[in-house]
């Protein structure tokens, strides 16, 4: 399936050259928008896989719209700017921009920069997913430990016996151990 790319550039001539260069390479469906304006609405409507933005100098409003868009649907974002601004560069990267290229957009640089941005996005996204999975596992482990403590105090049993009871219940009810643990914790809180 071809990647859908949205090119946002106020210079329609340059945007159409970039569009054609990407189409000629193949594997891309490219749409062009003349200006950033309401970038968030534009992204929600177009739903591109990749966003390329060319600006003279990014502003806070554009950066904030990118931040919201990244929260809603992360995607590789390439930003070409004509003028360098260190604070805007940092803000853009924090907002989810994968590649921030100073000195404007040129046709011969688009493909390599795009490839790097997509690869960087995928690597960062994999790290984010791993982090989220680790956080989830840690939260589940904490709730299981808390439930074991409740059972140990309430039933006067060892930690191993508490764990075995929760595991057997989870297997019998075909539920996750963390769900059983959460039920125990919730019930204990209600009975306080």
BELHU-V119044 format. One record per pair of residues at least 24 apart in sequence whose C-alpha atoms are under 10 Angstrom apart, sorted by sequence separation. I is the first residue (numbers start at 1). GAP is how many residues later the second one is. If there is no record, write none. Layout:
# BELHU-V119044
((I & GAP) (I & GAP))
This chain:
# BELHU-V119044
((2 & 24) (3 & 24) (4 & 24) (5 & 24) (6 & 24) (7 & 24) (8 & 24) (9 & 24) (10 & 24) (11 & 24) (37 & 24) (38 & 24) (39 & 24) (40 & 24) (41 & 24) (49 & 24) (50 & 24) (51 & 24) (52 & 24) (53 & 24) (54 & 24) (55 & 24) (56 & 24) (57 & 24) (58 & 24) (67 & 24) (71 & 24) (80 & 24) (81 & 24) (97 & 24) (98 & 24) (2 & 25) (3 & 25) (4 & 25) (5 & 25) (6 & 25) (7 & 25) (8 & 25) (9 & 25) (10 & 25) (36 & 25) (37 & 25) (39 & 25) (40 & 25) (44 & 25) (48 & 25) (49 & 25) (50 & 25) (51 & 25) (52 & 25) (53 & 25) (54 & 25) (55 & 25) (56 & 25) (57 & 25) (58 & 25) (63 & 25) (67 & 25) (70 & 25) (71 & 25) (79 & 25) (80 & 25) (96 & 25) (1 & 26) (2 & 26) (3 & 26) (4 & 26) (5 & 26) (6 & 26) (7 & 26) (8 & 26) (9 & 26) (10 & 26) (36 & 26) (39 & 26) (40 & 26) (43 & 26) (47 & 26) (49 & 26) (50 & 26) (51 & 26) (52 & 26) (53 & 26) (54 & 26) (55 & 26) (56 & 26) (57 & 26) (58 & 26) (63 & 26) (66 & 26) (67 & 26) (69 & 26) (70 & 26) (79 & 26) (80 & 26) (98 & 26) (1 & 27) (2 & 27) (3 & 27) (4 & 27) (5 & 27) (6 & 27) (7 & 27) (8 & 27) (9 & 27) (38 & 27) (39 & 27) (40 & 27) (48 & 27) (49 & 27) (50 & 27) (51 & 27) (52 & 27) (53 & 27) (54 & 27) (55 & 27) (56 & 27) (57 & 27) (58 & 27) (64 & 27) (66 & 27) (67 & 27) (68 & 27) (69 & 27) (70 & 27) (1 & 28) (2 & 28) (7 & 28) (8 & 28) (37 & 28) (40 & 28) (41 & 28) (44 & 28) (47 & 28) (48 & 28) (49 & 28) (50 & 28) (51 & 28) (52 & 28) (53 & 28) (54 & 28) (55 & 28) (56 & 28) (57 & 28) (60 & 28) (63 & 28) (64 & 28) (66 & 28) (67 & 28) (68 & 28) (7 & 29) (8 & 29) (36 & 29) (40 & 29) (44 & 29) (59 & 29) (63 & 29) (66 & 29) (67 & 29) (39 & 30) (40 & 30) (43 & 30) (58 & 30) (62 & 30) (63 & 30) (65 & 30) (66 & 30) (67 & 30) (80 & 30) (151 & 30) (8 & 31) (57 & 31) (58 & 31) (60 & 31) (63 & 31) (64 & 31) (66 & 31) (147 & 31) (150 & 31) (40 & 32) (57 & 32) (59 & 32) (60 & 32) (63 & 32) (78 & 32) (58 & 33) (59 & 33) (62 & 33) (63 & 33) (80 & 33) (144 & 33) (145 & 33) (147 & 33) (148 & 33) (151 & 33) (8 & 34) (58 & 34) (63 & 34) (79 & 34) (143 & 34) (144 & 34) (147 & 34) (150 & 34) (151 & 34) (154 & 34) (78 & 35) (79 & 35) (143 & 35) (144 & 35) (146 & 35) (147 & 35) (150 & 35) (6 & 36) (78 & 36) (140 & 36) (141 & 36) (142 & 36) (143 & 36) (144 & 36) (145 & 36) (146 & 36) (147 & 36) (148 & 36) (149 & 36) (6 & 37) (15 & 37) (77 & 37) (140 & 37) (141 & 37) (143 & 37) (144 & 37) (147 & 37) (148 & 37) (151 & 37) (15 & 38) (76 & 38) (78 & 38) (79 & 38) (140 & 38) (143 & 38) (144 & 38) (146 & 38) (147 & 38) (150 & 38) (15 & 39) (76 & 39) (78 & 39) (139 & 39) (140 & 39) (142 & 39) (143 & 39) (146 & 39) (147 & 39) (6 & 40) (14 & 40) (76 & 40) (77 & 40) (78 & 40) (141 & 40) (143 & 40) (144 & 40) (5 & 41) (6 & 41) (7 & 41) (76 & 41) (77 & 41) (137 & 41) (140 & 41) (143 & 41) (144 & 41) (147 & 41) (4 & 42) (5 & 42) (6 & 42) (75 & 42) (76 & 42) (140 & 42) (143 & 42) (4 & 43) (5 & 43) (6 & 43) (7 & 43) (8 & 43) (9 & 43) (10 & 43) (11 & 43) (75 & 43) (76 & 43) (4 & 44) (5 & 44) (6 & 44) (7 & 44) (8 & 44) (9 & 44) (10 & 44) (11 & 44) (53 & 44) (76 & 44) (77 & 44) (3 & 45) (4 & 45) (5 & 45) (6 & 45) (7 & 45) (8 & 45) (9 & 45) (10 & 45) (52 & 45) (57 & 45) (76 & 45) (3 & 46) (4 & 46) (5 & 46) (6 & 46) (7 & 46) (8 & 46) (9 & 46) (10 & 46) (51 & 46) (56 & 46) (75 & 46) (76 & 46) (2 & 47) (3 & 47) (4 & 47) (5 & 47) (6 & 47) (7 & 47) (8 & 47) (9 & 47) (51 & 47) (52 & 47) (53 & 47) (54 & 47) (55 & 47) (56 & 47) (57 & 47) (74 & 47) (75 & 47) (54 & 48) (56 & 48) (55 & 49) (76 & 49) (54 & 50) (55 & 50) (75 & 50) (54 & 51) (74 & 51) (53 & 52) (52 & 53) (52 & 58) (52 & 62) (51 & 63) (50 & 64) (50 & 67) (50 & 68) (49 & 69) (5 & 71) (6 & 71) (7 & 71) (8 & 71) (9 & 71) (5 & 72) (7 & 72) (22 & 85) (21 & 86) (25 & 86) (18 & 87) (20 & 87) (21 & 87) (18 & 88) (19 & 88) (22 & 88) (17 & 89) (18 & 89) (21 & 89) (22 & 89) (15 & 90) (17 & 90) (18 & 90) (21 & 90) (14 & 91) (15 & 91) (18 & 91) (19 & 91) (14 & 92) (15 & 92) (18 & 92) (22 & 92) (14 & 93) (18 & 93) (9 & 96))
